[in-house]
Amino acid sequence: MAELAGVSVRTLHHYDAVGLVRPSARTAAGYRAYSADDVERLREVLAYRRLGFGLREIADLVDDPDTDAVAHLRRLRGLLMEQRDRAGAMVTAIDRELEARAMGIRTTPEEQLKVLGAQLYDAIGSAYPATRRTEPRIAARVWEALGDARTVLNVGAGTGSYEPPDRDVTAVEPSAVMRAQRPAGAAPCVAAAAESLPFEDGSFDAAMAFSTVHHWRDPIAGLREMRRVARRVVVVTYDAGDTERRERFWLTRDYLPEFADLLVDWPSLAELTRAIGGRAEPVLIPWDCADGFFEAYWRRPEAYLDEQVRRAVSVWTRVGPQAERRAVDGLREDLASGRWAERNRDLVALDAAELGLRLLVA
C-alpha cells in the first residue's frame, strides 16, 4: 500500500494512529489490511494533503457525512483546476516579461513580484471593468426572476454587475481584487466563498449568482448554500451538457477545441437545477451584448483579436497561451481572407443567439 500510494509506511502508521485512515482489518501476522473503501479514503486524504491542506482540515473534509466520493472528486478537480489556472497565469506573466526583456524593456519591481505572488490569479480580474458590464436585456430577466424579494444576496458578486438597484443587496466575493473594483455606493461586500456562506438559514428573500458558478470549487455545495440562506434562488450559468452548443458557436468549433476539456466532469444542468430544486430556462445572447463574457461577441468576431477583451474572460487563461495564440492567429487569418464571413454568413441575420446560457430559478 505504501509503495502504491507513494508514501512511507511510517505515514500510513501515523494516519492510522490519528484516525485519519484506519485499515479495516489486520492479517493473522498483524499487518494492516486495506479494503477498497480504505483505499478510496486514503486517495482523498493524500490528494488534499498534496494540495496543501492540513491534517485537521482534511479530517473535517473526508468525514463530512454530506459529501460522497463523487463530490470529493469534483471538489478535488476544482482545486486542481484552480491550481492549473494559477500556473497558467504565471506562465503568461513570465512570457510577457520575456517578451519585454527581449525588446529591452525592464519590468518594475512590483510587476516582477506579481509573477510569483499569491495575488496573480486575482490580477486577471483587473481587466474586468473595461469590458465586463451589465447587459440590460439579460439583467431584466434576472431581476424579474427575483420576484418580490426585497433582500438579495449576490454570490460571487465580482465588481457588482447585475445587482438590482431597487433592492437591499448584500454581496459575497472571495477575490480582494474584484472587491476593490466595486464602484462607490455599491452594495456592502463580504469576503467569503459560495460553499460556506456566513449567514443563518433563511437570512434573505433571494440569493442570486451571475456567471460565477464555473469558478466555484464545489458548484453543488455552493448552490445548496444559496438554497439554505434564501427562500428564492436565481442563477445564470451554462449548460455544460449541451454538446451542440460547441457546434453552434464558431469560436469553439473552428478555433478553440480545447474549450471542451474545460467541461469534463462539470455537473450537468439537471444536477445544478436539482441542487436548488428549480427549473432552467434558456437565455438568448443579443448580438450587441454589452457584457463581454466569452460568447458575447458571437456576431462581432474582430473583438476576440483584442487582448483586453480576452483578458477579461477566464476561458483564455484556462486553455493556456499556446491554444490562445493558435486560435487568435487562425481567426485573424480567416477574417482577412473572408473565410470566416463565408462560413458564418447566416449569423448576420440573427439578432440573438442560443449558446447554452441558462437561467435557473427556484
N, C-alpha and C positions, 0 to 999 in steps of 0.2 A: 504493500500500500504506500509506504514512504517513497519507494522508487517511482511508482506510477504518478504520484502527486508532486514529485519533485521537492519534497521536504524531508527533514531528518526524522528519524524515529523519535528522537527527543521531543520534537514539535508535536507529534501525534500523542505522545505520553502527556505533554502539557495540556493539550486540548481536552484530553480525557479527564485529567485532574481538575480542570476548572469547569467541567461540564459543558464545554462548547461542542465537542464531537465525541460522544461516548459510544464505543462499539457495542453492538447488540449482544455479542456473545464472546465466550472465551473457549479456546480449544482445551482438550484434556491436558495439554502441556502448559497451559496458562497463557498462550498467545492471544492477543486481541483479534477477533474475527469481525469483519465489517460486512454488513448487509448492503443491498442495493440502496436502501434509504439512507444508510450511513454515508455511503459514497456521495450521494446527491447533496447531503448536508455539508460534507467536507468540501465539495466543489464550491458551494456557495460561500462558505467561510473563507476559503483560500482566495476566491475571486474578490470578495470585499476587502480582504487583507491587502491584496496586491493593488487595490485602488486607493489604499491609504487609510482605511477605516481602522479605528482602534478595536481591541477585542471586546470591550464593553458595548460599543456601538454595534458591533457585529452580532453579539448575543441578542440584543434587542431586535435586530432585523430578522435574524433567522428563527427567532422564537415567536414572531408575530403570528397569532392564530388566523389573521385575516389575509395573509399573504401565502399563496401556494407556490409550487415550483415554477409554474409558468410566469406568475407575477414577478418572482425573483429574477428569472431570465430576462424579462422585459426591463426590469429596473437596472440590472447589470448592463444590458445592452445600451440603455440610455446613458449610463455613466461612462461607458467606453466610447460612445459616440461623442459625448461632450469632451472627453479626453482627446479623441481624434481631432475634433474641431479646434481645440486649443493648439494642438500640434500643427494642424494645417494653417492656422492663422500665424503661428510662429514662423513656419516656412515662408509664407507670403511676405511677412515683415522682413525676414532675412534676405529674401530675393530682392526686395525693393532697396534694401541698404546696399546690397552687392551692386545693383544697377547704378545706384547713386555714386558709389565709390568708383565704379568704372568710368563715370563721367567726371570724376574729380571733385565730387560733392561730399562734404563731411557732414554726417548727421549730427544733431545736437545730443548732448548727454542724456536729456530726457527721452529722446526717441530711441537711443541705444538701450536704455534701461527697460523701456516698454517691450522690447523684443523678448525679454525673459521675465517680465513682471507678471504678477497674478492678474493685473487688470487688462491683459492683452485681449482676451476674448470679449470682454466688455467694450473694448475700444472699437470693435466692429460696429457697435450701435451708434458711434459718433456720427455716422453718415445718415442716420435716420431723418433728422429734421429737413434735409434738403429734398427728399423725395417721398417720405412716408407721412401722409396726412389723411385726414378724414375724407372718405368718399361719401358725399351726402346721400346718394341713392341707396347705397348699402347701409349707411347709418340709419336711414329711415326704417329699413327692415328690422334692424336690431332694436331700435327704440320702440317700435310698435310691439315687438315681441315681449318687451319688458312689462307691457300692460300697465296696470295702475300702481306699480311699485314706486314707492317714494324713496326708500333707502336702497341703494345699489352698491354692491361690492364688485369692483373691476379687478379681476385676477390676471396677472401678467400684463399689467396696465401699460408698460412701456412709457412713452412720452405723453400719454393721455389722449390719443386719438380715440374717437368713438365714445367718449364718456358723455352721457346725456347732460346738457346744460341746465335742464329744469328739474333735476333730481338731487337728492342728498347722496353724493358719491364718496365712497372710500376706496382708495386704490391699494393694490398689493403688487410690488415689483421687486424681485431679488437683485437686480443689477443696479449698482450705485451710479454707473454712467448714465443709464436710462433715467433714473430718478432725478439726477442733476439736470437733465434736459427738459423736465416738465416745466411748462410755462408758468409765469407768475399768475396766481389766482386759481391754479389747478387744484383738484381735489387733494386732500391730505393723503400721503402715500406711506404705507407700511412696508418695511423691508422683511419679506417673508416669501416662502415658496408655496406653490399651489398645493403640494402634497401634505402640508402641515399648516393650515390656516389658523392664526392665533385668535380665533373668535369662538364664542359659545354657540351651541346649536340654535338655529333659527334667529340669528342676530340681524339678518337683513331680509327685506322683502324679496330681493332678487340678487342673483350673482351672475355676472357676465364675463366672457373671455373672448377676445378677438384675435384670431390668427396667432395664437401663442401655445396651444396645446402641444404642437410638434416640438416645442423646446423643453417640455417638462420631462423630468426623469421617469416619472411613472404617470402617464396620462389618466389611466383608470382611477388611480388613487386620488389624483387632483380633482377629477370630475366628481368623485364621491364626496370629497371635502366640500365642493361647491354646493352639492345637494344637501349636505349636513347643515351648512350655515345659512341657507336661504330657502324660502318656500318656492321660489321660481328660479330656473336656470336657463340662460341664453348663451349659446356658444357658436362662434363662427370658426369652422375648421375645414379640413379637406377629407374627401373620401379616398383613402389610400387604395381601396379595393377596386376603384374604377379604372381598370386597365385601358379602357377605350379613351380615357382622358389623355393618356400619353400619346395616343394616335391623333386625337383631335388637336392637341397643342403642338404646333410645328417645331417649337424650340426643343422640346424633349424628344420628339420623334426623329428629327433630322440632324440635330446638333449636339444634344446632351443626353445620350442614353444612360449615362451614369446616374441620372436622376432616379431611375428605377431602384437602384441599390439603396437609396436613402429610405425607401418604404418597406424594406424587408422587416418582417415581424412587427410592423406598425399595427396597432389594434384596428380591427375592421370598423366600418361605420356602425354596424349593428352593435358591436361591443361598446363603442363610445356612447351611442344612444341609450343602450341598456344601463350604462353606469349612472345616468341621470334619470332614467325612467321616462324618456320623452320620445320625440319624433324628429325626423330630419327632413329638411326642405332644401331644394337646390337654390343657389344664389347666382344669378347671371352677372357677368362682369362687363360693364359698359366699355365701349371701345375707347372712350376718353377718360378712363378711370383716373381719379386724382391721386389715389393711394398707389404708390409704386411697388406693390408686392410682386412676387415672381411672375404671375400670369398677367399682370395689369397691362402690359404693352403688346398684347397679342395682335393688335392691328397697327402697331407702331414699332416695327422691328428695329429701326435705327436706334431706338432708345437703349437696346441691350449692348450697343457698342460703347456706351457711356460708362466709364469706370465708376463714376459717382452713383449711378443707378444700380450697378451690380453690387457695390459695397454695402448697400442698404438692404440686401437680400441674403439671408444666411445660406441659401442653397449653393451659391457660388463658392463660398468658403468651404462648405462641406464636401463638394465634389473635388476640390483641390485645384491648384493653379494650372496644372498641365491640362486637365479637362476643360477648364475655363478658357485657356488660351486657344485650344483647338476649336472649341465651339464658336468663340468670337471671331477667329480668323475665317472659319468656314462661312459664318453668316455674312461677314464683311464682303467676302468674295462673291457670294450669291446675290447680295444686294447690288453690287457693282455690275454684275453680269446680267441681271434681270431674272436669274433663275428663281430667286425667292418669289418674286411677283408672279411668275408663271405658275409655280407650284401652289400658291395660295391666293389665286385670283378671286376665289369665291368669298374670301373674307371681307372684301371691300363693301359688299352689300349688307353685311351684318352690323347691327347697332350694339349687340351684346352677345356674349359667348358663354356657353355652359362648359366650364373647365374643372369641375369637381369641387367647387366651393360649396359648402353646406352650412345651413343654419339649423342648429339643434336647439329644441325648445322643450322644456319640461315644467 
